Amino acid sequence: MIADAFRRWKQARRIRAAEAEIMARDIRSQPHGLPAPLIVSLTSYPARFGSLHLVLRALMSQTVAADRVILWLAKGDEDALPMAARLRGLEIRTCPDWRSYKKIVPALLEAPDAYIATADDDVYYRPDWLAALVARAGAGVVAHRAHRVTLDGGGRPRRYDDWQRNIDAPDAGPLIFPTGVGGVLYAPGVFHPDVTDAALFGALAPMADDVWLYWMHRLAGSRPEKIGGRFRITEWPGTQAQNLRATNLAGDGNDQAVRAMLARYGWPG
């Protein structure tokens, strides 16, 4: 009980510090220097609109500037977006309700020749978050947070619970599995052509976009890179009532998606 109270106190202190850091930012951003446009793309929904302004402020006050920051919303949700989240320079766009896939699929359809950095709508991002991804953009797929897929004796993926989770050192290779919560940068042309097929991802991995995206860039020959140490997730209060990460971890969501992808595409590792 005392330990739980201490953890809650530490979490509250981290949240206060993160909010204060974001609101105090006064950054003169530098050009990204990439050979194509750079887009930061994310999605959200009304249950998370209360803290969305903090996420957007963090993404729009980076040491390296994106050419565009796009918030993708399901049609109708834009009416509930509070004024605090309608930041100058932010593009607010609507698209079909593809759940978490909204953070990347419409951006890929609109700007296939751009570098796209995806972010989640419920966590804190440091001011050098984007700069660190851009610095390693040549890898094609770059992530702050990743797991390492472990294989059975037949060379196939073990259960998701048996993977090496949130690895704590830089690494690269076909078994590096980026997780979207930390943010991932994708270079132009890194995906298999099926990546934007809503019928396929809706059938095979409806709740597991990380699994779908991993297969799509691995089928195209990627060698994903994880940068930095262990990524600490600082979640904004009130954002976790509907959480795909918890659903996939507590249930069988990721394993179901992996089985479906293996059946359709085989193992790309």
N, C-alpha and C positions, 0 to 999 in steps of 0.2 A: 504493500500500500504506500509506504514511504517512497519506495523506488519509483512507483507510478507517478506520484506527485512531483518528484524531482524531475522526471522525464518531461512532464507537462510544463513545469517551470522553465526548463531549458528550451523547449520548443517555443514557448511564448516569448522568451528572450530573443531567440533567433529571428522570430517573425518581426518583433519590434525593431530589431537592428536592420533587417532587410528592408522594411518599409522606410525607415529613416534614411538609409543609404540611397534608395531610389529617389526619394523626394528631394534629396540634397544634391543630386548629380548636376554637374555643370561641366559638360564634356564638349570639347571641340573635336568632332569626329574627323577621322582621316579617310581618304578614298580607299576603296577595297583593292584596287589594282588588278582585278581579275579581267580576263579577256572577253567576258560576256556580262550582261546585267546580273545583279545579285538581288534576290527577293527573299525577304523573311515572310513566311506564310504560317498562319495558325487559324484555328477555328475555336468557337465557343458556343455556349447555349445559355438561356436565361438563368438557370440555376447557379451559374458561375459569374454572372455579370457583376455581382457585388464587389469582387476584388479584381476584375479584369483590367481596370485602369492601371493597377500596379504592374501587371504583366506587360501591358502595352507600353507604359512609360519606360520600363526596363529595356524592352526590345528597341525602342526608338531613341534611346540615349546610350548608344554603344560607342566604344572607342573607334570602331570602324563602321562607316555608314553603309547601309543597304540602299539600293536604288529605289526599292519599294518595300513597304510593309503592308501586307494585305491580311485583313481579318475576314474570313469566309463564314457566313451565317446561312442557316437554312431559311428559306423564304418565309417571311412572317416574323422571324426572330429579331430582325433589325428594328422593329417597332418598339421592342422592349429594351433596347440598348440605352443605358443611361448616358447623360451628357458628359459625365466624367470620363467615359471611355471613348468619346468622339474627339480624339486628339488631332491636332493640326498635322497634316502630312500622312495620316493613316488612311488607307483605302479600305472602305467597308463594302464588301461585295456579297451577293447572294448566289446560292447554288443549290442543287438537289441535296436532300438530307442524307448524305452518305456517312453520317456519324463521324468517327474520328478521321475517316478518309478525307473529310472536307479540308483538312489542313494541307493536303498535298495534291490530290487529284485535280481539282480545278486549276491550280497553279500550273501543273504539268500540261494540262490541255491548253491553257492560255499562253504559256511562255515556255515551250519545250526547249528552247535554246538558252535558257537562263540557268544560273546556279540558284538552287532553292534550298534555303535553310529553314527547316521546320522547327516549331516550338510548341510546347503545351501551354494551356491557358490557366494552369493552377499552381505553378511553381515560380520560384525566384531565380532570375538570371543575372549574373554578375555583369559589370560593364565591359569586361573583356571577353565575354562569351562568344560573340560573333568573330572577333579578331582571331581567337584561337582556332576556330573552324576554318576561317579563310586562309590562315597560314599553312594549313595542310590540305588545301583544296585539290592539289595535284593528285591526291590519292583517289579521288573520285567519289568516295563515300567516307565521310569523316564524322565521328560521334564523340561526344563528351562522356557518354555512359554506354557500356556494352557488356554483354555476357559472352562467354566462350562456349560454343556448342560442344558437348562431349558425345562420343560415338560408341556404339556397342561393338561386339566382335565382328559383326558383319559390315561395319562401316556406315551404319545408319544412326540417326540422332537418338540419343537416349531420351527418357522423359524430361520434360522441361525442368522439373524439380532437381534433376541430377546435373544440370548444366552449371558451369562456374559463373556465379552471378556477380554482377557489378564489379568486374575485375579492376584491380587497384594499380595497374601500371600500363603504360602505353604498349600497344601491340597492333599487329596487322595480319591479315590473312583470311582465307575463306571461312574459317570457323568463328570469326569475330561477328557477333550478332548485335548490331546497334539497337538501342532502345530509345524511343522517341522522346521520353520525358526529359532527357538531358539535352536534346537538340541534335539534329543531324543535318549535315550539309551534303547535298547531292549535286554532282556536276552534270552538265548537259550530256544527254545520250547515254547515261549510265544504266538505264532500265530496259528490260525486256518489253517489247511492244504491248503485251497484255496488261501492263501496269495500270492503265486507266479504264480497263473493262469492268464496269460496275456490276454487270451480271456475274462475272467470274469472282471478283473479290467478295461480292455479297453472298455468293453461294459457298465459297471455300473458306473464307476467313472473315466473316462478318464482324467479329469482335476483336480481331487480332491483326491490326494493320502492320505491326512490327514484323510479324511472320510473313505476311504477304509481300511487304517491301523487301525483306531480306531475300526471299526467293527470286523476286523480280530483278534485283541487281546482280545476284549471284548467277542467275541464268545468263546474264549478259557478260559474265566474266569478271565481276568486281573482286577487289581485295580490300574489304572494309578496314578502316583504321580507327582504333580507339586512342584518344589523346588524353594526356593528363593522368592524375590519380583517380582514386575512387570518388565518384560523383555523389555529393550529398544532396538529397532532395529536401528542399524546404517548401512545404505546401502551404498555400494561403488558407486561413480558417474558412470553414463552410463550403469548401470546394469538393469534398470527398464523399458526399452522399451518394453520387452516382459515379463510380470510379472503375473504368475498364481494367486498370492494373489489378485492383483487388479482385474483380470478377475472374480474371484470367488466372490469377495465382491461387485463389481459394478453390476454384472449380477446375474444370478440365478444358478451359477455353483455348489456351495455347496449344495443348497437346492435340485437341480435336483439329485445330487449324493445320498443325504440322502433318497429321495423318492425311488430311484432305489434300494438302499440297504435294505430299509424296505420291499419292494415288494419281494425281493429275499430271505432275511434272517430273516425278522422280526426285532423287537427291542431287542437288547441284554442287555439293561439297567435294 
